[in-house]
Amino acid sequence: MALDEERHSKALEIELISDPEQRARQEAQNGLRQFDEVIEQVNYWLQPERPFRLRISTILSLHRRALEGISSFAGVFRPGGIEIKGSKHAPPGAHLVAEKFEEMCDYINENWAKASPLHLAAYTLMANELDSSIRGR
């Protein structure tokens, strides 16, 4: 190998389901499981003695439900960089992901009683979209 040649290693995500039909079935099943978990969470937080607190563990649990059997990164923050093809946006580095989610949870929790549900929902969607922080499909 010449000195000017560079070698690069790149970790690849293992494709757990290659058949598109089987993947679609798994995604549908996961969506139903995720819905059930959301209902459980809502019922838990509706108890008067439990003031709501958005937690990273809740987000990662829902992420795990969405990607179980589809991605080896189900329920964890992305371990490396990511790019969005066709976009000039550069998501934050993997080392910042947990901190960005902590900031989002803090904002939601601090504004839970002050802001409208629509504002909080829009903030959450915007924060996740702009940060592209957890690996999805």
Residue pairs with C-beta under 8 A, 6 or more apart in sequence:
1 7
11 79
11 80
13 71
13 72
13 73
14 72
16 69
16 70
16 71
16 72
17 23
17 26
17 69
17 70
23 70
26 68
26 69
26 70
27 70
30 65
30 66
30 67
30 68
30 69
30 70
31 66
33 65
33 68
34 62
34 65
34 66
37 61
37 62
37 65
38 62
41 58
44 50
45 52
52 109
52 112
53 109
54 104
54 105
54 108
54 109
54 112
55 105
56 98
56 101
56 102
56 105
59 101
59 105
59 134
60 75
60 76
60 77
60 134
61 75
63 74
63 75
63 76
63 134
64 74
64 75
66 74
66 136
67 73
67 74
67 75
67 136
67 137
68 74
68 75
70 137
71 135
71 137
73 79
73 135
77 94
77 97
77 98
77 101
77 133
77 134
77 135
78 94
78 97
78 133
78 134
78 135
79 94
80 94
81 91
81 93
81 94
82 91
82 94
82 132
82 135
83 90
83 91
84 91
84 132
89 130
89 132
91 131
91 132
91 133
92 100
92 131
92 133
97 131
97 133
97 134
100 127
100 131
100 133
101 133
101 134
103 127
104 123
104 124
104 127
104 128
107 123
107 127
108 120
108 123
108 124
111 119
111 120
112 120
115 123
128 134
